[in-house]
Amino acid sequence: MFQESNRVITQTNSVTAASTDGDELMVTLTTGWQTRLGSWNLTPFIGATHIETRFDDYVERDRSNAGLALGVSLGDRSTTFGQVGFTLSNAISMDGWVLLPQLRAEYLAELNADRSTSSVRFLNDTNQNRFGLQADDFDTDRLDLSFGVAGVFKNGWIPFFEYQLTTGADALDRYQIAVGLRVEL
């Protein structure tokens, strides 16, 4: 929906469609070591992740003939994160089955980012005026936590549960639960 700034002209409904594409390359280097705390395995780690994202330019199709379809050039993005954390796990042998609890905590900090401005234009603008769109500032650090447990039973039955939480960021709180069952065929 479009409304001109003086609100003299009535709102214009616009329906557009587009096909977008792009590529992403991610490289992660992580190192750590494993040590024992009683029957538990503690694995502290440190690493870095570099992400290069390339977006293809695209043009919208104006399905409502409102004249508001856009041509968009998103440019490329790159960012590098540093991470430090640990995994704490155990294998607890029970009568005929094994319980596998695991805790993971990871602090991620953005080390550098290249967020270029996107270039946008209205396709029906005969002057080909362009305007730039700058993305919002992203949080530069966050904390990812997860707790999971799996059981290994006779005949290859492996039920599992994992709860993941991203916190510590101003603009992002994410929760995820994974529940499943693997069965040997």
C-alpha positions in Angstrom: 0.0 0.0 0.0 1.3 3.5 -0.9 0.2 6.8 0.6 1.8 10.0 -0.6 3.2 12.2 2.1 0.6 15.1 2.0 -2.3 12.5 2.1 -4.1 14.4 -0.6 -4.3 11.4 -3.0 -6.1 8.3 -1.7 -4.0 5.2 -0.9 -2.8 3.1 -3.8 -2.8 -0.7 -3.4 0.2 -2.3 -5.1 0.7 -6.0 -5.7 4.2 -7.0 -6.9 6.1 -10.2 -7.3 9.8 -10.9 -7.8 12.2 -13.8 -8.0 15.4 -13.3 -6.0 18.6 -15.3 -5.9 22.0 -15.1 -4.3 24.9 -17.1 -2.9 26.5 -17.4 0.5 30.0 -18.7 1.4 30.8 -19.5 5.0 34.1 -20.5 6.4 34.6 -21.5 10.0 37.8 -22.3 11.8 37.5 -23.6 15.3 39.9 -25.2 17.7 39.5 -26.7 21.1 40.4 -29.5 23.4 38.6 -32.1 25.5 39.2 -32.7 29.1 37.4 -34.7 31.8 35.6 -33.4 34.8 34.8 -36.7 36.6 32.5 -38.6 34.3 31.8 -35.5 32.2 33.6 -34.3 29.0 34.3 -30.6 28.9 35.3 -29.2 25.5 36.2 -25.5 25.5 36.7 -23.9 22.0 37.5 -20.7 20.2 37.1 -19.9 16.6 36.1 -17.5 13.9 33.5 -17.5 11.1 33.6 -15.4 8.0 30.4 -15.1 5.8 30.3 -13.6 2.3 26.8 -13.1 0.9 26.1 -12.0 -2.7 22.6 -11.0 -3.7 21.5 -10.8 -7.4 19.7 -7.7 -8.6 16.1 -8.2 -9.3 13.0 -6.3 -10.7 9.5 -6.7 -9.5 6.5 -7.5 -11.7 3.6 -5.1 -11.2 0.6 -7.3 -10.8 -1.8 -4.5 -9.9 -0.7 -2.0 -12.6 -0.2 0.6 -9.9 3.2 1.7 -11.3 5.0 1.1 -8.0 7.2 -1.9 -9.0 10.8 -1.6 -8.0 14.2 -2.5 -9.4 16.5 -3.5 -6.5 20.3 -3.9 -6.2 21.1 -5.3 -2.8 24.9 -5.4 -3.3 27.2 -7.8 -1.3 27.6 -8.3 2.4 30.4 -9.7 4.5 30.9 -10.2 8.2 33.3 -12.0 10.5 32.4 -13.3 13.9 34.7 -14.5 16.7 33.3 -17.2 19.0 34.3 -18.7 22.3 32.4 -21.3 24.3 32.3 -24.8 25.7 30.4 -28.1 25.4 29.7 -30.2 28.5 28.6 -33.8 27.8 28.3 -37.2 29.4 27.4 -40.8 28.5 25.5 -42.3 31.4 25.1 -46.1 31.0 21.8 -47.4 32.4 20.4 -50.9 32.4 20.1 -51.7 28.7 20.3 -48.1 27.4 22.5 -45.0 27.5 21.5 -41.4 28.4 23.5 -38.6 26.6 23.0 -35.1 28.2 24.8 -32.1 26.6 25.1 -28.4 27.4 26.6 -25.9 25.0 27.3 -22.2 25.6 28.8 -19.9 22.9 29.5 -16.2 22.9 29.7 -14.6 19.5 31.1 -11.2 18.7 31.1 -9.4 15.4 34.7 -8.5 14.5 34.0 -6.6 11.3 31.1 -6.1 8.9 30.6 -4.6 5.5 27.0 -3.6 4.9 26.7 -1.7 1.7 23.7 0.4 0.9 21.0 -1.1 -1.3 20.1 0.8 -4.4 16.4 1.0 -5.3 14.4 2.7 -8.1 10.8 2.8 -9.4 10.7 1.0 -12.8 8.2 3.6 -14.2 10.4 6.6 -13.1 11.5 8.1 -16.5 14.3 10.0 -14.7 15.7 6.8 -13.2 16.0 8.3 -9.8 17.6 6.0 -7.3 17.4 6.0 -3.5 19.5 4.1 -1.0 18.3 1.7 1.7 20.6 1.2 4.6 20.0 -1.9 6.8 19.4 -1.4 10.5 22.4 -1.8 12.8 22.8 -5.3 13.9 23.8 -6.4 17.4 27.5 -7.0 17.5 27.4 -9.8 20.0 25.1 -12.4 21.4 25.0 -15.6 23.5 23.8 -18.9 22.1 22.8 -21.6 24.7 21.5 -25.1 24.1 20.7 -28.1 26.3 19.9 -31.5 24.8 19.5 -35.1 25.8 19.4 -38.3 23.8 18.8 -41.9 24.7 20.3 -44.9 22.9 18.0 -47.9 23.3 18.1 -51.5 22.0 17.3 -52.1 18.3 18.7 -48.7 17.4 16.0 -46.4 18.9 17.4 -43.0 19.7 14.9 -40.4 21.0 16.3 -36.9 21.4 15.3 -33.4 22.7 17.2 -30.1 22.3 16.3 -26.6 23.5 18.3 -23.7 21.9 18.2 -20.1 23.0 19.8 -16.9 21.5 20.0 -14.1 24.0 22.0 -11.0 24.9 21.1 -9.2 21.6 19.0 -6.0 21.5 17.1 -6.9 18.4 17.0 -10.7 18.5 15.7 -13.3 20.9 15.4 -16.8 19.4 14.1 -20.0 20.9 14.1 -23.4 19.2 13.0 -26.8 20.3 14.0 -30.0 18.4 12.3 -33.3 19.3 12.7 -36.5 17.4 13.2 -40.2 17.1 15.8 -42.0 15.0 15.1 -45.6 14.3 17.5 -48.1 12.8 16.0 -49.7 9.7 
